[in-house]
Amino acid sequence: MLLADIGNYALIAALVFACAATLASLSGARLKDTRLLLIGERSVYAVFLLVTVSIASLWTMLLSDEFAIRYIYGHSSEALPLAYKVGSLWSGQEGSLLLWTFVLCAFSAVAVFTQRHRHNRLLPVAIPVMMVTAVFFLFLNNFRTNPFEQWTGITAAGAEVPFTPDDGRGLNPLLQHWAMVIHPPILYIGYIGFVVPFAFCIAALVTRQLGSSWVVTVRRWTLTAWMFLAAGILLGGKWAYMELGWGGYWAWDPVENASLIPWLTGTAFLHSVIVQEKRGMLKVWNVTLICLTFILSILGTFLTRSGVVSSVHSFAQSNVGDAFGVYLVLTVVGCTALILSRLPDLRSEGRIDSFVSREAGFLFNNLLFLVLALAVLFGTVFPIFSELITGRVST
């Protein structure tokens, strides 16, 4: 099928360009070669355009009822209303991860375009951070959760031929709700929006540009992601209330918890950066909080996709859990090592004079939100470790 081939090849090309953007930007920064830096920036735009072509191809086939595609057969049908056909793109694992990649590449392209003349030292390092994340998800899109796989049949002679079912299985009845059309994209924007602050934070750590300039840059990006994540949480609560099987406005569900945890640490960061802007303090807190927020966003996706926890939202029997686990561990280790190596550069320019001072209030605020986030995280992952140790499922 032509559109399936276009979408598939676009994903492969996007993976190649994401690798090119990473290598060109790193080489350009090291060699101070403006041509390589320009290649890196333009490669980011190319990745975004290619992923746009890919997701547009899948959407077009969804609306055209191309049931020869396995994903479309499994999540749509001829009788499905148009709005739900639109939303069925992110109703399954393959489509939702493609949407994740699309939003990630969109954020990356906008960040490069808006910051290309402002941060000549940070951007060449921020681009590889964003593109390495894109490479990871494009790897999944291409080799683990390809949404363009087609049905095939076997003839009497044993030959494999394309096969097109008469109709699809349709959308899960629990997902046939108006919130399905808008809730996942809003939540994904909230999750993925933290990649830009994270990338500039890593760039600031690598280049030792740890003043207030990177904080001023990322605060607006963080606020945008935080607002979308908050809207996604509220909308998800409303949806859960209307679907009685999901336990009311808020149940102790790993996926619902996974969206709350980065929101808590993101809230702490938004307050904490004010102190760094005004007084040059809480620098260690700020780099730790934004790295933690991004990592928790990835952890939330891992919990959803891996099948290691029981949730009404999760995709059981997933084949991406191991990849997410490796990426998560590498990110945690890399961030921890980088922050520890830069501790001398992260010394505060001032000190807290009193426990009732404004700065002390922000510090206590950080502690409060971090403790809340860790408490929810512990309660969410405890059943996993309990089952590993005791062999019994904890609920």
C-alpha positions as CSV (number, residue, x, y, z in Angstrom):
1,M,0.0,0.0,0.0
2,L,1.4,3.4,-1.0
3,L,0.5,5.4,2.1
4,A,1.8,2.6,4.4
5,D,5.1,2.5,2.5
6,I,5.3,6.3,2.6
7,G,4.7,6.4,6.4
8,N,7.1,3.5,7.0
9,Y,9.9,5.0,4.9
10,A,9.4,8.4,6.5
11,L,9.9,6.8,10.0
12,I,13.2,5.2,8.8
13,A,14.4,8.5,7.3
14,A,13.5,10.3,10.4
15,L,15.6,8.0,12.5
16,V,18.6,8.6,10.1
17,F,18.1,12.4,10.3
18,A,17.8,12.3,14.1
19,C,21.2,10.5,14.3
20,A,22.6,13.0,11.8
21,A,21.3,15.9,13.9
22,T,23.0,14.5,17.0
23,L,26.4,13.9,15.4
24,A,26.4,17.1,13.5
25,S,25.6,19.3,16.5
26,L,28.1,17.5,18.8
27,S,30.8,17.7,16.1
28,G,30.0,21.4,15.4
29,A,30.1,22.3,19.0
30,R,33.5,20.5,19.5
31,L,35.1,21.9,16.3
32,K,33.3,25.3,16.4
33,D,32.1,24.6,12.9
34,T,29.1,26.7,12.0
35,R,28.3,24.6,9.0
36,L,28.0,21.5,11.1
37,L,25.8,23.3,13.6
38,L,23.6,24.5,10.8
39,I,23.3,20.9,9.5
40,G,22.3,19.8,13.0
41,E,19.6,22.5,13.2
42,R,18.2,21.7,9.8
43,S,18.2,18.0,10.5
44,V,15.9,18.6,13.5
45,Y,13.4,20.3,11.1
46,A,13.7,17.4,8.7
47,V,13.0,14.9,11.5
48,F,9.8,16.8,12.4
49,L,8.6,17.0,8.8
50,L,9.2,13.3,8.2
51,V,7.4,12.3,11.4
52,T,4.6,14.6,10.3
53,V,4.4,12.8,7.0
54,S,4.3,9.5,8.8
55,I,1.5,10.4,11.3
56,A,-0.5,12.0,8.5
57,S,-0.2,8.8,6.5
58,L,-1.6,6.7,9.3
59,W,-4.4,9.2,10.0
60,T,-5.4,9.2,6.4
61,M,-5.6,5.4,6.3
62,L,-7.6,5.4,9.5
63,L,-10.1,7.8,8.0
64,S,-10.2,5.7,4.8
65,D,-10.8,2.4,6.7
66,E,-7.6,0.7,5.4
67,F,-8.1,-2.5,7.3
68,A,-5.1,-4.2,5.6
69,I,-3.1,-2.3,8.3
70,R,-3.1,-4.4,11.5
71,Y,-3.3,-1.3,13.7
72,I,-6.3,0.1,11.9
73,Y,-8.0,-3.3,12.0
74,G,-7.5,-3.6,15.7
75,H,-8.7,-0.1,16.6
76,S,-11.3,1.1,14.1
77,S,-14.3,-0.1,12.0
78,E,-16.5,1.2,9.3
79,A,-19.3,2.0,11.7
80,L,-17.1,4.0,14.1
81,P,-18.0,7.7,14.3
82,L,-15.5,10.1,12.7
83,A,-14.4,11.7,16.0
84,Y,-13.5,8.3,17.4
85,K,-11.7,7.4,14.2
86,V,-9.6,10.5,14.7
87,G,-8.9,9.5,18.4
88,S,-8.2,5.9,17.5
89,L,-4.8,7.0,16.3
90,W,-3.7,7.1,19.9
91,S,-5.9,4.4,21.3
92,G,-3.3,1.6,20.9
93,Q,0.4,1.3,21.7
94,E,1.7,1.7,18.2
95,G,-0.3,4.8,17.4
96,S,0.2,6.5,20.8
97,L,4.0,6.0,20.6
98,L,3.9,7.6,17.2
99,L,2.0,10.5,18.6
100,W,4.6,10.8,21.4
101,T,7.3,10.9,18.8
102,F,5.4,13.6,16.8
103,V,4.9,15.8,19.8
104,L,8.6,15.4,20.8
105,C,9.8,16.3,17.4
106,A,7.5,19.3,17.2
107,F,8.8,20.6,20.6
108,S,12.3,20.1,19.4
109,A,11.8,21.9,16.1
110,V,10.1,24.9,17.8
111,A,12.8,25.1,20.5
112,V,15.6,25.1,17.8
113,F,13.8,27.7,15.7
114,T,13.1,30.1,18.7
115,Q,16.4,29.7,20.4
116,R,18.8,29.5,17.4
117,H,20.1,33.1,17.8
118,R,19.9,33.3,21.6
119,H,22.0,30.5,23.0
120,N,24.9,29.8,20.8
121,R,26.7,27.7,23.4
122,L,23.7,25.8,24.9
123,L,21.7,24.9,21.7
124,P,24.5,22.8,20.1
125,V,24.4,20.6,23.2
126,A,20.6,20.8,23.8
127,I,19.9,19.5,20.2
128,P,21.7,16.1,20.8
129,V,19.8,15.7,24.1
130,M,16.4,16.1,22.4
131,M,17.5,14.1,19.3
132,V,18.8,11.2,21.4
133,T,15.4,11.0,23.0
134,A,13.9,11.1,19.5
135,V,16.2,8.3,18.3
136,F,15.0,6.1,21.2
137,F,11.3,6.6,20.3
138,L,12.0,6.3,16.6
139,F,13.7,3.1,17.2
140,L,10.6,1.8,19.0
141,N,8.4,3.1,16.1
142,N,10.5,1.3,13.5
143,F,11.4,-1.9,15.2
144,R,9.1,-2.6,18.2
145,T,5.8,-0.9,17.6
146,N,5.5,-0.2,13.9
147,P,2.0,1.0,13.2
148,F,2.2,0.3,9.4
149,E,2.4,-3.5,9.6
150,Q,0.1,-5.2,7.1
151,W,-2.0,-8.3,7.2
152,T,-0.8,-11.2,5.1
153,G,-2.3,-14.5,4.2
154,I,-0.9,-17.9,3.0
155,T,-2.1,-19.3,-0.3
156,A,-2.6,-23.0,-0.9
157,A,0.8,-23.1,-2.6
158,G,2.3,-21.6,0.6
159,A,3.0,-18.2,-0.8
160,E,2.5,-15.1,1.5
161,V,0.1,-12.5,0.0
162,P,-1.5,-9.3,1.3
163,F,-4.8,-9.8,3.0
164,T,-7.5,-7.2,3.7
165,P,-10.3,-8.0,6.3
166,D,-13.8,-6.8,5.4
167,D,-14.1,-4.7,8.6
168,G,-12.1,-3.8,11.7
169,R,-12.7,-4.8,15.3
170,G,-13.6,-1.3,16.3
171,L,-12.6,0.8,19.3
172,N,-12.7,-0.4,22.9
173,P,-16.1,0.7,24.3
174,L,-14.5,2.2,27.3
175,L,-12.5,4.5,25.0
176,Q,-15.6,5.7,23.1
177,H,-15.9,8.9,25.0
178,W,-15.4,12.6,23.9
179,A,-12.4,12.9,26.2
180,M,-10.6,10.2,24.2
181,V,-10.3,12.7,21.4
182,I,-8.5,15.4,23.4
183,H,-7.2,13.9,26.7
184,P,-4.2,11.8,25.4
185,P,-2.8,14.6,23.2
186,I,-3.1,17.2,26.1
187,L,-1.4,14.7,28.5
188,Y,1.3,13.9,26.0
189,I,2.1,17.6,25.5
190,G,2.4,17.9,29.2
191,Y,4.7,14.9,29.5
192,I,6.9,15.7,26.5
193,G,7.0,19.4,27.0
194,F,9.6,18.8,29.8
195,V,12.1,17.6,27.2
196,V,13.1,21.1,26.3
197,P,13.9,22.3,29.8
198,F,15.7,19.0,30.4
199,A,17.8,19.5,27.3
200,F,18.8,23.0,28.2
201,C,19.6,22.0,31.7
202,I,21.9,19.2,30.5
203,A,23.5,21.7,28.1
204,A,24.0,24.2,30.9
205,L,25.7,21.4,33.0
206,V,27.9,20.2,30.1
207,T,29.0,23.8,29.2
208,R,29.2,25.0,32.8
209,Q,26.9,27.9,31.9
210,L,25.0,27.5,35.2
211,G,23.9,31.1,35.8
212,S,20.4,32.3,35.5
213,S,20.2,32.5,31.7
214,W,19.2,28.9,31.1
215,V,16.6,29.1,33.9
216,V,15.0,32.1,32.3
217,T,14.9,30.3,29.0
218,V,13.3,27.1,30.3
219,R,10.8,28.6,32.8
220,R,8.3,29.4,30.0
221,W,8.7,26.0,28.5
222,T,8.2,24.4,31.9
223,L,5.1,26.4,32.6
224,T,3.6,25.4,29.3
225,A,4.2,21.7,29.9
226,W,3.0,22.1,33.5
227,M,-0.3,23.7,32.4
228,F,-1.0,21.0,29.8
229,L,-0.1,18.2,32.3
230,A,-2.5,19.8,34.9
231,A,-5.2,20.0,32.3
232,G,-4.6,16.4,31.3
233,I,-4.9,15.3,34.9
234,L,-8.1,17.2,35.5
235,L,-9.6,15.9,32.3
236,G,-8.6,12.4,33.1
237,G,-10.2,12.7,36.5
238,K,-13.5,13.8,34.8
239,W,-13.3,10.9,32.4
240,A,-12.6,8.4,35.2
241,Y,-15.6,9.8,37.1
242,M,-17.9,9.2,34.1
243,E,-16.5,5.7,33.5
244,L,-17.5,4.1,36.8
245,G,-15.3,1.1,36.2
246,W,-12.3,3.4,36.5
247,G,-12.9,4.2,40.2
248,G,-14.2,7.7,40.3
249,Y,-12.3,11.0,40.0
250,W,-9.1,9.5,41.3
251,A,-8.2,5.9,42.1
252,W,-4.9,4.4,43.2
253,D,-4.0,3.6,39.6
254,P,-0.3,3.5,38.5
255,V,-1.0,5.4,35.3
256,E,-3.0,8.1,37.0
257,N,-0.2,8.4,39.6
258,A,2.4,8.6,36.9
259,S,0.9,11.8,35.6
260,L,0.7,13.3,39.1
261,I,4.3,12.7,40.1
262,P,6.1,14.8,37.4
263,W,3.4,17.5,38.0
264,L,4.5,17.7,41.6
265,T,8.2,18.0,40.9
266,G,7.5,20.4,38.0
267,T,5.5,22.6,40.5
268,A,8.4,22.6,42.8
269,F,10.8,23.6,40.0
270,L,8.6,26.5,38.9
271,H,8.7,28.0,42.4
272,S,12.4,27.2,43.0
273,V,13.7,28.9,39.8
274,I,12.4,32.3,41.2
275,V,15.1,32.1,43.9
276,Q,17.9,31.4,41.4
277,E,16.8,34.3,39.2
278,K,16.6,36.7,42.1
279,R,19.4,35.5,44.5
280,G,21.5,32.9,42.6
281,M,20.5,30.2,45.1
282,L,19.0,26.7,45.0
283,K,21.0,25.8,41.8
284,V,21.4,22.2,42.8
285,W,17.7,22.0,43.5
286,N,16.8,23.4,40.1
287,V,18.9,21.1,38.0
288,T,17.9,18.1,40.1
289,L,14.1,18.9,39.9
290,I,14.0,19.4,36.1
291,C,16.0,16.3,35.5
292,L,13.8,14.4,37.9
293,T,10.7,15.8,36.3
294,F,11.8,14.5,32.8
295,I,12.8,11.2,34.2
296,L,9.5,10.8,35.9
297,S,7.7,11.6,32.7
298,I,9.6,8.7,31.0
299,L,8.9,6.5,34.0
300,G,5.2,7.2,33.6
301,T,5.4,6.0,30.0
302,F,7.4,3.0,31.1
303,L,4.7,2.0,33.6
304,T,2.0,2.4,31.0
305,R,3.8,0.5,28.2
306,S,5.8,-2.2,30.1
307,G,3.0,-4.2,31.6
308,V,4.9,-4.5,34.9
309,V,2.1,-2.9,36.9
310,S,-1.6,-3.6,36.8
311,S,-3.7,-0.7,35.5
312,V,-6.9,-0.3,33.6
313,H,-5.0,2.1,31.3
314,S,-1.9,0.0,30.7
315,F,-0.9,-2.1,27.7
316,A,-0.3,-5.6,28.9
317,Q,2.0,-8.0,27.1
318,S,4.1,-5.1,25.8
319,N,7.3,-5.6,23.9
320,V,8.8,-2.2,24.8
321,G,9.2,-2.5,28.5
322,D,12.9,-3.7,28.3
323,A,13.8,-0.9,26.0
324,F,12.2,1.7,28.3
325,G,13.9,0.2,31.3
326,V,17.4,0.4,29.7
327,Y,16.8,4.0,28.5
328,L,15.5,5.0,32.0
329,V,18.5,3.5,33.8
330,L,21.0,5.2,31.4
331,T,19.2,8.5,31.8
332,V,19.2,8.3,35.6
333,V,22.9,7.3,35.8
334,G,24.0,9.9,33.3
335,C,22.1,12.8,35.0
336,T,23.3,11.7,38.5
337,A,26.9,11.6,37.3
338,L,26.7,14.9,35.5
339,I,25.2,16.7,38.5
340,L,27.7,15.3,40.9
341,S,30.6,16.3,38.7
342,R,29.3,19.9,38.5
343,L,28.6,20.4,42.3
344,P,31.5,22.9,42.6
345,D,29.9,25.0,39.9
346,L,26.5,24.8,41.5
347,R,27.3,26.6,44.7
348,S,24.8,29.2,45.8
349,E,25.7,32.8,45.4
350,G,23.9,33.6,48.6
351,R,22.7,31.9,51.8
352,I,19.5,31.5,53.7
353,D,19.6,34.1,56.5
354,S,16.5,33.0,58.4
355,F,14.1,30.0,58.6
356,V,11.2,32.5,58.1
357,S,12.8,34.2,55.1
358,R,11.3,34.0,51.6
359,E,14.1,31.8,50.4
360,A,13.6,29.3,53.3
361,G,9.9,29.2,52.3
362,F,10.8,28.2,48.8
363,L,13.2,25.5,50.1
364,F,10.4,24.1,52.4
365,N,8.1,24.2,49.4
366,N,10.6,22.1,47.4
367,L,10.9,19.6,50.2
368,L,7.1,19.3,50.5
369,F,6.5,18.6,46.9
370,L,9.4,16.3,46.6
371,V,8.3,14.2,49.6
372,L,4.8,14.0,48.1
373,A,6.1,12.9,44.8
374,L,8.4,10.3,46.4
375,A,5.5,9.0,48.5
376,V,3.3,8.5,45.5
377,L,6.2,7.0,43.6
378,F,7.0,4.5,46.4
379,G,3.3,3.5,46.6
380,T,3.2,3.0,42.9
381,V,6.3,0.9,42.4
382,F,6.2,-1.0,45.7
383,P,4.0,-3.8,44.4
384,I,6.6,-4.4,41.6
385,F,9.5,-5.0,44.1
386,S,7.3,-6.8,46.5
387,E,6.4,-9.3,43.8
388,L,10.0,-9.7,42.8
389,I,11.1,-10.4,46.3
390,T,8.2,-12.5,47.7
391,G,6.7,-13.9,44.5
392,R,3.3,-12.7,45.6
393,V,1.3,-9.9,44.0
394,S,0.7,-6.9,46.3
395,T,-2.4,-4.7,45.8
